[in-house]
Amino acid sequence: MLLTIDHVGIACRDLDAAIERYRGVFGLTLVSQEVNAEQGVKEAMLATSSGSSYVQLLEPLAPDTPVGKFLERRGEGMHHVGYAVADVRAALAEIGAAGVRLIDSRPRHGSLGASIAFLHPGDLGGVLTELVQPLR
Ligand code: MC0
């Protein structure tokens, strides 16, 4: 079901500084910057050299958002893992039937036009997990 690691999401306080860190240290390529109001973030996608997986940098739009609360509780660091799937609706049905709590019962809008859905970290060993159906 999981095709590849699409991205690793990293919570940061200052998006511009984080972008410069990942470009400067690793030479990653900045491919997009978006505001996702529904998710409460402004975010950037930086491609690895394979071009098919990304570092996603996430700055909260407000303290009372998922990433804002995460920063307050844990500080900067890895926030979630996003796995590519062929069909996010089918994957949600299968994973839900296996007893994992679905944060999103239907897909939402994600980076680069993807359809995304989150799974609860409490049922996955403390890892917030995202399913990503990339835009074709
Ligand atoms: C919170 N918890 C986490 C966590 N965030 N555990 C692992 N990884 C995280 N990122 C844990 C807390 O430590 C706590 O555990 C429990 O969840 C409740 O935390 P809370 O701070 O009270 O937060 P809640 O319950 O209000 O919400 C947690 C939840 C939420 C994961 C349900 O953050 C959520 O709905 N996330 C999905 C949406 C999201 O993260 N969007 C931002 C990225 P204990 O054990 O102390 O109870 S948007 C994105 O990434 C888009 C742009 C994209 O990829 O395209």
Backbone and ligand atoms as CSV (ligand in chain L), in Angstrom:
chain,resi,resn,atom,element,x,y,z
A,1,MET,N,N,0.829,-1.210,0.000
A,1,MET,CA,C,0.000,0.000,0.000
A,1,MET,C,C,0.869,1.268,0.000
A,2,LEU,N,N,1.973,1.238,0.775
A,2,LEU,CA,C,2.840,2.419,0.849
A,2,LEU,C,C,3.883,2.329,-0.267
A,3,LEU,N,N,3.825,3.247,-1.195
A,3,LEU,CA,C,4.682,3.167,-2.386
A,3,LEU,C,C,6.099,3.653,-2.103
A,4,THR,N,N,6.192,4.757,-1.382
A,4,THR,CA,C,7.500,5.325,-1.053
A,4,THR,C,C,7.300,6.382,0.034
A,5,ILE,N,N,8.396,6.854,0.611
A,5,ILE,CA,C,8.277,8.000,1.512
A,5,ILE,C,C,8.192,9.244,0.638
A,6,ASP,N,N,7.038,9.893,0.696
A,6,ASP,CA,C,6.846,11.109,-0.105
A,6,ASP,C,C,7.580,12.281,0.526
A,7,HIS,N,N,7.404,12.441,1.846
A,7,HIS,CA,C,8.096,13.542,2.518
A,7,HIS,C,C,8.199,13.296,4.017
A,8,VAL,N,N,9.133,14.034,4.598
A,8,VAL,CA,C,9.254,14.106,6.050
A,8,VAL,C,C,8.889,15.539,6.424
A,9,GLY,N,N,7.922,15.679,7.339
A,9,GLY,CA,C,7.468,17.002,7.750
A,9,GLY,C,C,8.219,17.453,8.997
A,10,ILE,N,N,8.760,18.654,8.950
A,10,ILE,CA,C,9.588,19.170,10.047
A,10,ILE,C,C,9.019,20.506,10.521
A,11,ALA,N,N,8.713,20.565,11.808
A,11,ALA,CA,C,8.156,21.793,12.386
A,11,ALA,C,C,9.275,22.784,12.677
A,12,CYS,N,N,9.057,24.039,12.273
A,12,CYS,CA,C,10.060,25.071,12.520
A,12,CYS,C,C,9.366,26.371,12.914
A,13,ARG,N,N,10.112,27.247,13.574
A,13,ARG,CA,C,9.538,28.527,13.994
A,13,ARG,C,C,9.683,29.588,12.910
A,14,ASP,N,N,10.717,29.452,12.079
A,14,ASP,CA,C,11.023,30.478,11.074
A,14,ASP,C,C,11.270,29.768,9.742
A,15,LEU,N,N,10.262,29.822,8.874
A,15,LEU,CA,C,10.333,29.065,7.616
A,15,LEU,C,C,11.519,29.498,6.751
A,16,ASP,N,N,11.723,30.799,6.621
A,16,ASP,CA,C,12.808,31.268,5.745
A,16,ASP,C,C,14.164,30.781,6.238
A,17,ALA,N,N,14.372,30.829,7.565
A,17,ALA,CA,C,15.651,30.362,8.113
A,17,ALA,C,C,15.805,28.855,7.905
A,18,ALA,N,N,14.717,28.116,8.055
A,18,ALA,CA,C,14.793,26.658,7.865
A,18,ALA,C,C,15.083,26.307,6.404
A,19,ILE,N,N,14.469,27.048,5.483
A,19,ILE,CA,C,14.742,26.814,4.053
A,19,ILE,C,C,16.229,27.027,3.779
A,20,GLU,N,N,16.758,28.110,4.291
A,20,GLU,CA,C,18.176,28.394,4.042
A,20,GLU,C,C,19.066,27.316,4.651
A,21,ARG,N,N,18.678,26.772,5.815
A,21,ARG,CA,C,19.458,25.699,6.437
A,21,ARG,C,C,19.483,24.468,5.530
A,22,TYR,N,N,18.336,24.049,5.025
A,22,TYR,CA,C,18.286,22.826,4.216
A,22,TYR,C,C,18.906,23.021,2.829
A,23,ARG,N,N,18.838,24.234,2.310
A,23,ARG,CA,C,19.526,24.497,1.040
A,23,ARG,C,C,21.031,24.556,1.263
A,24,GLY,N,N,21.431,25.245,2.335
A,24,GLY,CA,C,22.855,25.458,2.578
A,24,GLY,C,C,23.585,24.192,2.983
A,25,VAL,N,N,22.997,23.430,3.892
A,25,VAL,CA,C,23.685,22.243,4.413
A,25,VAL,C,C,23.616,21.084,3.423
A,26,PHE,N,N,22.434,20.857,2.814
A,26,PHE,CA,C,22.232,19.654,1.985
A,26,PHE,C,C,22.099,19.940,0.492
A,27,GLY,N,N,22.010,21.199,0.124
A,27,GLY,CA,C,21.858,21.525,-1.298
A,27,GLY,C,C,20.514,21.122,-1.867
A,28,LEU,N,N,19.489,21.066,-1.034
A,28,LEU,CA,C,18.159,20.699,-1.534
A,28,LEU,C,C,17.594,21.815,-2.420
A,29,THR,N,N,16.678,21.431,-3.290
A,29,THR,CA,C,16.068,22.375,-4.224
A,29,THR,C,C,14.676,22.768,-3.744
A,30,LEU,N,N,14.474,24.065,-3.581
A,30,LEU,CA,C,13.149,24.552,-3.173
A,30,LEU,C,C,12.200,24.459,-4.365
A,31,VAL,N,N,11.117,23.677,-4.217
A,31,VAL,CA,C,10.202,23.524,-5.356
A,31,VAL,C,C,8.862,24.220,-5.160
A,32,SER,N,N,8.469,24.473,-3.910
A,32,SER,CA,C,7.205,25.195,-3.723
A,32,SER,C,C,7.162,25.815,-2.342
A,33,GLN,N,N,6.373,26.869,-2.247
A,33,GLN,CA,C,6.021,27.464,-0.955
A,33,GLN,C,C,4.538,27.777,-1.013
A,34,GLU,N,N,3.792,27.315,-0.008
A,34,GLU,CA,C,2.339,27.498,-0.016
A,34,GLU,C,C,1.868,27.852,1.387
A,35,VAL,N,N,0.739,28.551,1.439
A,35,VAL,CA,C,-0.003,28.698,2.697
A,35,VAL,C,C,-1.187,27.740,2.612
A,36,ASN,N,N,-1.323,26.884,3.640
A,36,ASN,CA,C,-2.468,25.980,3.704
A,36,ASN,C,C,-3.265,26.360,4.946
A,37,ALA,N,N,-4.267,27.219,4.736
A,37,ALA,CA,C,-5.027,27.770,5.876
A,37,ALA,C,C,-5.781,26.672,6.613
A,38,GLU,N,N,-6.299,25.709,5.870
A,38,GLU,CA,C,-7.060,24.621,6.512
A,38,GLU,C,C,-6.183,23.866,7.510
A,39,GLN,N,N,-4.899,23.698,7.167
A,39,GLN,CA,C,-3.975,22.970,8.037
A,39,GLN,C,C,-3.235,23.897,9.009
A,40,GLY,N,N,-3.406,25.204,8.844
A,40,GLY,CA,C,-2.791,26.153,9.766
A,40,GLY,C,C,-1.294,26.299,9.594
A,41,VAL,N,N,-0.816,26.154,8.367
A,41,VAL,CA,C,0.643,26.241,8.145
A,41,VAL,C,C,0.980,27.076,6.915
A,42,LYS,N,N,2.209,27.644,6.964
A,42,LYS,CA,C,2.861,27.973,5.695
A,42,LYS,C,C,4.002,26.995,5.572
A,43,GLU,N,N,4.182,26.490,4.359
A,43,GLU,CA,C,5.103,25.368,4.220
A,43,GLU,C,C,5.902,25.454,2.934
A,44,ALA,N,N,7.036,24.744,2.958
A,44,ALA,CA,C,7.905,24.687,1.782
A,44,ALA,C,C,8.264,23.237,1.513
A,45,MET,N,N,8.311,22.893,0.228
A,45,MET,CA,C,8.755,21.560,-0.186
A,45,MET,C,C,10.125,21.702,-0.841
A,46,LEU,N,N,11.088,20.919,-0.344
A,46,LEU,CA,C,12.441,20.919,-0.912
A,46,LEU,C,C,12.746,19.518,-1.386
A,47,ALA,N,N,13.113,19.388,-2.657
A,47,ALA,CA,C,13.297,18.068,-3.258
A,47,ALA,C,C,14.680,17.515,-2.972
A,48,THR,N,N,14.725,16.207,-2.718
A,48,THR,CA,C,16.006,15.498,-2.685
A,48,THR,C,C,16.464,15.288,-4.127
A,49,SER,N,N,17.676,14.765,-4.297
A,49,SER,CA,C,18.193,14.685,-5.666
A,49,SER,C,C,17.458,13.649,-6.508
A,50,SER,N,N,16.784,12.688,-5.894
A,50,SER,CA,C,15.972,11.744,-6.677
A,50,SER,C,C,14.796,12.469,-7.317
A,51,GLY,N,N,14.397,13.587,-6.715
A,51,GLY,CA,C,13.276,14.361,-7.234
A,51,GLY,C,C,11.921,13.810,-6.826
A,52,SER,N,N,11.888,12.673,-6.142
A,52,SER,CA,C,10.596,12.058,-5.836
A,52,SER,C,C,10.286,12.037,-4.342
A,53,SER,N,N,11.191,12.550,-3.526
A,53,SER,CA,C,10.836,12.694,-2.114
A,53,SER,C,C,11.350,14.038,-1.620
A,54,TYR,N,N,10.706,14.505,-0.567
A,54,TYR,CA,C,10.873,15.891,-0.158
A,54,TYR,C,C,11.098,16.018,1.341
A,55,VAL,N,N,11.749,17.126,1.697
A,55,VAL,CA,C,11.691,17.638,3.063
A,55,VAL,C,C,10.621,18.727,3.036
A,56,GLN,N,N,9.653,18.600,3.945
A,56,GLN,CA,C,8.578,19.595,4.031
A,56,GLN,C,C,8.774,20.394,5.327
A,57,LEU,N,N,8.990,21.686,5.178
A,57,LEU,CA,C,9.205,22.551,6.342
A,57,LEU,C,C,7.904,23.264,6.669
A,58,LEU,N,N,7.538,23.238,7.962
A,58,LEU,CA,C,6.210,23.695,8.385
A,58,LEU,C,C,6.333,24.760,9.462
A,59,GLU,N,N,5.840,25.964,9.161
A,59,GLU,CA,C,5.760,27.020,10.180
A,59,GLU,C,C,4.283,27.255,10.478
A,60,PRO,N,N,3.897,27.286,11.757
A,60,PRO,CA,C,2.475,27.464,12.069
A,60,PRO,C,C,1.985,28.873,11.749
A,61,LEU,N,N,0.701,28.976,11.364
A,61,LEU,CA,C,0.095,30.290,11.144
A,61,LEU,C,C,-0.362,30.914,12.456
A,62,ALA,N,N,-0.541,30.089,13.488
A,62,ALA,CA,C,-1.005,30.566,14.796
A,62,ALA,C,C,-0.645,29.531,15.852
A,63,PRO,N,N,-0.592,29.929,17.132
A,63,PRO,CA,C,-0.258,28.961,18.190
A,63,PRO,C,C,-1.276,27.819,18.311
A,64,ASP,N,N,-2.562,28.121,18.060
A,64,ASP,CA,C,-3.602,27.118,18.261
A,64,ASP,C,C,-3.873,26.342,16.967
A,65,THR,N,N,-2.821,25.751,16.436
A,65,THR,CA,C,-2.898,24.920,15.229
A,65,THR,C,C,-2.103,23.656,15.534
A,66,PRO,N,N,-2.236,22.603,14.735
A,66,PRO,CA,C,-1.462,21.391,15.037
A,66,PRO,C,C,0.040,21.639,15.171
A,67,VAL,N,N,0.615,22.383,14.255
A,67,VAL,CA,C,2.067,22.607,14.334
A,67,VAL,C,C,2.407,23.606,15.443
A,68,GLY,N,N,1.544,24.585,15.664
A,68,GLY,CA,C,1.773,25.531,16.759
A,68,GLY,C,C,1.774,24.833,18.110
A,69,LYS,N,N,0.811,23.931,18.296
A,69,LYS,CA,C,0.748,23.199,19.573
A,69,LYS,C,C,1.944,22.256,19.720
A,70,PHE,N,N,2.351,21.656,18.612
A,70,PHE,CA,C,3.508,20.748,18.625
A,70,PHE,C,C,4.773,21.504,19.038
A,71,LEU,N,N,4.981,22.702,18.460
A,71,LEU,CA,C,6.174,23.495,18.797
A,71,LEU,C,C,6.173,23.879,20.269
A,72,GLU,N,N,5.003,24.245,20.777
A,72,GLU,CA,C,4.886,24.638,22.178
A,72,GLU,C,C,5.235,23.475,23.099
A,73,ARG,N,N,4.752,22.275,22.713
A,73,ARG,CA,C,4.921,21.099,23.567
A,73,ARG,C,C,6.310,20.473,23.436
A,74,ARG,N,N,6.805,20.381,22.189
A,74,ARG,CA,C,8.036,19.606,21.945
A,74,ARG,C,C,9.187,20.410,21.375
A,75,GLY,N,N,8.918,21.602,20.876
A,75,GLY,CA,C,9.969,22.364,20.206
A,75,GLY,C,C,10.135,21.926,18.754
A,76,GLU,N,N,11.115,22.493,18.081
A,76,GLU,CA,C,11.317,22.190,16.662
A,76,GLU,C,C,11.750,20.732,16.480
A,77,GLY,N,N,11.373,20.166,15.344
A,77,GLY,CA,C,11.795,18.791,15.062
A,77,GLY,C,C,10.832,18.079,14.139
A,78,MET,N,N,11.035,16.768,14.019
A,78,MET,CA,C,10.231,15.994,13.070
A,78,MET,C,C,8.782,15.914,13.517
A,79,HIS,N,N,7.888,16.260,12.640
A,79,HIS,CA,C,6.462,16.355,12.978
A,79,HIS,C,C,5.662,15.173,12.440
A,80,HIS,N,N,5.936,14.746,11.218
A,80,HIS,CA,C,5.196,13.605,10.642
A,80,HIS,C,C,5.960,12.999,9.471
A,81,VAL,N,N,5.516,11.787,9.099
A,81,VAL,CA,C,6.030,11.135,7.894
A,81,VAL,C,C,4.866,11.003,6.912
A,82,GLY,N,N,5.129,11.332,5.654
A,82,GLY,CA,C,4.113,11.203,4.607
A,82,GLY,C,C,4.487,10.106,3.628
A,83,TYR,N,N,3.606,9.126,3.467
A,83,TYR,CA,C,3.845,8.020,2.531
A,83,TYR,C,C,2.974,8.190,1.296
A,84,ALA,N,N,3.556,7.951,0.140
A,84,ALA,CA,C,2.773,7.993,-1.095
A,84,ALA,C,C,1.938,6.731,-1.231
A,85,VAL,N,N,0.698,6.929,-1.634
A,85,VAL,CA,C,-0.201,5.815,-1.946
A,85,VAL,C,C,-0.832,6.092,-3.313
A,86,ALA,N,N,-1.305,5.006,-3.961
A,86,ALA,CA,C,-1.914,5.184,-5.277
A,86,ALA,C,C,-3.317,5.755,-5.153
A,87,ASP,N,N,-4.023,5.366,-4.087
A,87,ASP,CA,C,-5.432,5.740,-3.943
A,87,ASP,C,C,-5.706,6.018,-2.463
A,88,VAL,N,N,-5.768,7.274,-2.093
A,88,VAL,CA,C,-5.869,7.618,-0.665
A,88,VAL,C,C,-7.204,7.161,-0.078
A,89,ARG,N,N,-8.274,7.212,-0.830
A,89,ARG,CA,C,-9.581,6.766,-0.307
A,89,ARG,C,C,-9.558,5.262,-0.017
A,90,ALA,N,N,-8.997,4.494,-0.920
A,90,ALA,CA,C,-8.922,3.042,-0.724
A,90,ALA,C,C,-8.012,2.721,0.463
A,91,ALA,N,N,-6.904,3.450,0.580
A,91,ALA,CA,C,-5.984,3.207,1.696
A,91,ALA,C,C,-6.664,3.533,3.026
A,92,LEU,N,N,-7.419,4.636,3.081
A,92,LEU,CA,C,-8.136,4.997,4.310
A,92,LEU,C,C,-9.126,3.909,4.712
A,93,ALA,N,N,-9.845,3.363,3.740
A,93,ALA,CA,C,-10.829,2.322,4.046
A,93,ALA,C,C,-10.135,1.099,4.630
A,94,GLU,N,N,-9.020,0.719,4.035
A,94,GLU,CA,C,-8.289,-0.468,4.482
A,94,GLU,C,C,-7.675,-0.251,5.866
A,95,ILE,N,N,-7.085,0.908,6.074
A,95,ILE,CA,C,-6.412,1.202,7.351
A,95,ILE,C,C,-7.450,1.377,8.464
A,96,GLY,N,N,-8.570,2.028,8.143
A,96,GLY,CA,C,-9.636,2.178,9.129
A,96,GLY,C,C,-10.198,0.827,9.552
A,97,ALA,N,N,-10.333,-0.072,8.590
A,97,ALA,CA,C,-10.853,-1.410,8.899
A,97,ALA,C,C,-9.891,-2.182,9.796
A,98,ALA,N,N,-8.605,-1.809,9.746
A,98,ALA,CA,C,-7.603,-2.474,10.594
A,98,ALA,C,C,-7.611,-1.901,12.020
A,99,GLY,N,N,-8.440,-0.875,12.267
A,99,GLY,CA,C,-8.603,-0.370,13.626
A,99,GLY,C,C,-7.763,0.843,13.970
A,100,VAL,N,N,-7.075,1.400,12.991
A,100,VAL,CA,C,-6.287,2.618,13.236
A,100,VAL,C,C,-7.224,3.831,13.129
A,101,ARG,N,N,-7.139,4.744,14.117
A,101,ARG,CA,C,-7.982,5.947,14.072
A,101,ARG,C,C,-7.582,6.859,12.913
A,102,LEU,N,N,-8.582,7.271,12.161
A,102,LEU,CA,C,-8.352,8.182,11.046
A,102,LEU,C,C,-8.607,9.598,11.533
A,103,ILE,N,N,-7.617,10.475,11.426
A,103,ILE,CA,C,-7.859,11.886,11.735
A,103,ILE,C,C,-8.744,12.482,10.644
A,104,ASP,N,N,-8.460,12.102,9.418
A,104,ASP,CA,C,-9.270,12.539,8.268
A,104,ASP,C,C,-9.964,11.318,7.678
A,105,SER,N,N,-11.287,11.340,7.670
A,105,SER,CA,C,-12.006,10.202,7.082
A,105,SER,C,C,-12.126,10.358,5.568
A,106,ARG,N,N,-11.882,11.577,5.109
A,106,ARG,CA,C,-11.828,11.775,3.651
A,106,ARG,C,C,-10.668,12.701,3.323
A,107,PRO,N,N,-10.167,12.632,2.075
A,107,PRO,CA,C,-8.953,13.381,1.727
A,107,PRO,C,C,-9.131,14.896,1.801
A,108,ARG,N,N,-8.009,15.557,2.108
A,108,ARG,CA,C,-7.951,17.017,2.112
A,108,ARG,C,C,-6.887,17.473,1.111
A,109,HIS,N,N,-6.818,18.792,0.954
A,109,HIS,CA,C,-5.852,19.373,0.014
A,109,HIS,C,C,-4.471,19.481,0.674
A,110,GLY,N,N,-3.431,18.971,0.000
A,110,GLY,CA,C,-2.070,19.042,0.525
A,110,GLY,C,C,-1.108,19.715,-0.444
A,111,SER,N,N,0.174,19.672,-0.087
A,111,SER,CA,C,1.220,20.312,-0.896
A,111,SER,C,C,1.235,19.791,-2.324
A,112,LEU,N,N,1.596,20.660,-3.241
A,112,LEU,CA,C,1.813,20.288,-4.647
A,112,LEU,C,C,0.579,19.625,-5.255
A,113,GLY,N,N,-0.605,20.017,-4.763
A,113,GLY,CA,C,-1.852,19.505,-5.352
A,113,GLY,C,C,-2.221,18.103,-4.928
A,114,ALA,N,N,-1.521,17.555,-3.951
A,114,ALA,CA,C,-1.799,16.183,-3.520
A,114,ALA,C,C,-3.113,16.104,-2.730
A,115,SER,N,N,-3.670,14.882,-2.690
A,115,SER,CA,C,-4.775,14.570,-1.778
A,115,SER,C,C,-4.158,13.869,-0.582
A,116,ILE,N,N,-4.464,14.374,0.623
A,116,ILE,CA,C,-3.788,13.859,1.822
A,116,ILE,C,C,-4.790,13.455,2.891
A,117,ALA,N,N,-4.337,12.609,3.815
A,117,ALA,CA,C,-5.143,12.275,4.989
A,117,ALA,C,C,-4.190,11.835,6.094
A,118,PHE,N,N,-4.517,12.246,7.337
A,118,PHE,CA,C,-3.664,11.921,8.478
A,118,PHE,C,C,-4.252,10.768,9.292
A,119,LEU,N,N,-3.341,9.984,9.881
A,119,LEU,CA,C,-3.670,8.854,10.759
A,119,LEU,C,C,-3.169,9.183,12.154
A,120,HIS,N,N,-3.879,8.720,13.180
A,120,HIS,CA,C,-3.573,9.158,14.547
A,120,HIS,C,C,-2.277,8.545,15.075
A,121,PRO,N,N,-1.385,9.395,15.636
A,121,PRO,CA,C,-0.110,8.870,16.155
A,121,PRO,C,C,-0.300,7.895,17.322
A,122,GLY,N,N,-1.412,8.054,18.043
A,122,GLY,CA,C,-1.643,7.176,19.194
A,122,GLY,C,C,-1.788,5.716,18.828
A,123,ASP,N,N,-2.141,5.440,17.564
A,123,ASP,CA,C,-2.282,4.041,17.113
A,123,ASP,C,C,-1.100,3.581,16.276
A,124,LEU,N,N,-0.096,4.466,16.120
A,124,LEU,CA,C,1.032,4.143,15.230
A,124,LEU,C,C,2.365,4.435,15.926
A,125,GLY,N,N,2.450,4.013,17.162
A,125,GLY,CA,C,3.727,4.108,17.871
A,125,GLY,C,C,4.215,5.529,18.077
A,126,GLY,N,N,3.275,6.483,18.161
A,126,GLY,CA,C,3.672,7.860,18.430
A,126,GLY,C,C,4.103,8.637,17.199
A,127,VAL,N,N,3.876,8.049,15.996
A,127,VAL,CA,C,4.278,8.728,14.753
A,127,VAL,C,C,3.036,9.248,14.032
A,128,LEU,N,N,2.915,10.558,13.925
A,128,LEU,CA,C,1.854,11.136,13.093
A,128,LEU,C,C,2.160,10.758,11.646
A,129,THR,N,N,1.191,10.106,11.006
A,129,THR,CA,C,1.413,9.505,9.684
A,129,THR,C,C,0.422,10.095,8.690
A,130,GLU,N,N,0.944,10.433,7.526
A,130,GLU,CA,C,0.131,11.063,6.482
A,130,GLU,C,C,0.155,10.192,5.240
A,131,LEU,N,N,-0.999,10.011,4.636
A,131,LEU,CA,C,-1.093,9.353,3.328
A,131,LEU,C,C,-1.153,10.441,2.268
A,132,VAL,N,N,-0.406,10.251,1.196
A,132,VAL,CA,C,-0.296,11.273,0.152
A,132,VAL,C,C,-0.573,10.631,-1.203
A,133,GLN,N,N,-1.619,11.088,-1.863
A,133,GLN,CA,C,-1.837,10.685,-3.256
A,133,GLN,C,C,-1.408,11.853,-4.124
A,134,PRO,N,N,-0.195,11.753,-4.709
A,134,PRO,CA,C,0.321,12.897,-5.464
A,134,PRO,C,C,-0.561,13.225,-6.672
A,135,LEU,N,N,-0.531,14.502,-7.028
A,135,LEU,CA,C,-1.208,14.933,-8.249
A,135,LEU,C,C,-0.479,14.316,-9.437
A,136,ARG,N,N,-1.197,13.736,-10.367
A,136,ARG,CA,C,-0.523,13.137,-11.534
A,136,ARG,C,C,-0.420,14.135,-12.658
L,1,MC0,C1,C,0.471,15.749,18.714
L,1,MC0,N1,N,0.850,14.539,19.164
L,1,MC0,C2,C,1.744,14.016,18.343
L,1,MC0,C3,C,1.930,14.968,17.325
L,1,MC0,N2,N,1.119,16.033,17.579
L,1,MC0,N3,N,2.405,12.844,18.362
L,1,MC0,C4,C,3.288,12.618,17.365
L,1,MC0,N4,N,3.505,13.492,16.352
L,1,MC0,C5,C,2.850,14.668,16.302
L,1,MC0,N5,N,3.067,15.518,15.301
L,1,MC0,C6,C,0.375,13.885,20.388
L,1,MC0,C7,C,0.662,14.699,21.620
L,1,MC0,O1,O,1.979,14.497,22.061
L,1,MC0,C8,C,-0.351,14.162,22.583
L,1,MC0,O2,O,0.066,12.918,23.082
L,1,MC0,C9,C,-1.559,13.937,21.695
L,1,MC0,O3,O,-1.041,13.788,20.349
L,1,MC0,C10,C,-2.527,15.094,21.724
L,1,MC0,O4,O,-1.795,16.274,21.451
L,1,MC0,P1,P,-2.420,17.750,21.413
L,1,MC0,O5,O,-1.326,18.728,21.297
L,1,MC0,O6,O,-3.417,17.894,22.511
L,1,MC0,O7,O,-3.084,17.818,20.045
L,1,MC0,P2,P,-4.497,17.434,19.513
L,1,MC0,O8,O,-5.084,16.236,20.205
L,1,MC0,O9,O,-5.322,18.687,19.476
L,1,MC0,O10,O,-4.104,17.034,18.039
L,1,MC0,C11,C,-3.123,16.068,17.727
L,1,MC0,C12,C,-3.379,15.639,16.265
L,1,MC0,C13,C,-3.392,16.933,15.418
L,1,MC0,C14,C,-2.264,14.680,15.870
L,1,MC0,C15,C,-4.744,14.914,16.211
L,1,MC0,O11,O,-2.127,17.568,15.504
L,1,MC0,C16,C,-3.770,16.700,13.981
L,1,MC0,O12,O,-4.962,16.617,13.647
L,1,MC0,N6,N,-2.776,16.613,13.058
L,1,MC0,C17,C,-3.055,16.380,11.647
L,1,MC0,C18,C,-3.011,17.658,10.886
L,1,MC0,C19,C,-1.655,18.322,10.896
L,1,MC0,O13,O,-0.758,17.953,11.659
L,1,MC0,N7,N,-1.479,19.360,10.033
L,1,MC0,C20,C,-0.230,20.115,9.918
L,1,MC0,C21,C,0.588,19.605,8.814
L,1,MC0,P3,P,-0.177,12.477,24.580
L,1,MC0,O14,O,0.404,11.104,24.644
L,1,MC0,O15,O,0.551,13.493,25.407
L,1,MC0,O16,O,-1.661,12.511,24.760
L,1,MC0,S1,S,-0.181,19.981,7.279
L,1,MC0,C22,C,0.676,19.165,6.088
L,1,MC0,O17,O,1.604,18.490,6.375
L,1,MC0,C23,C,0.194,19.398,4.663
L,1,MC0,C24,C,0.437,20.815,4.261
L,1,MC0,C25,C,0.855,18.446,3.644
L,1,MC0,O18,O,1.614,17.537,3.999
L,1,MC0,O19,O,0.597,18.619,2.441
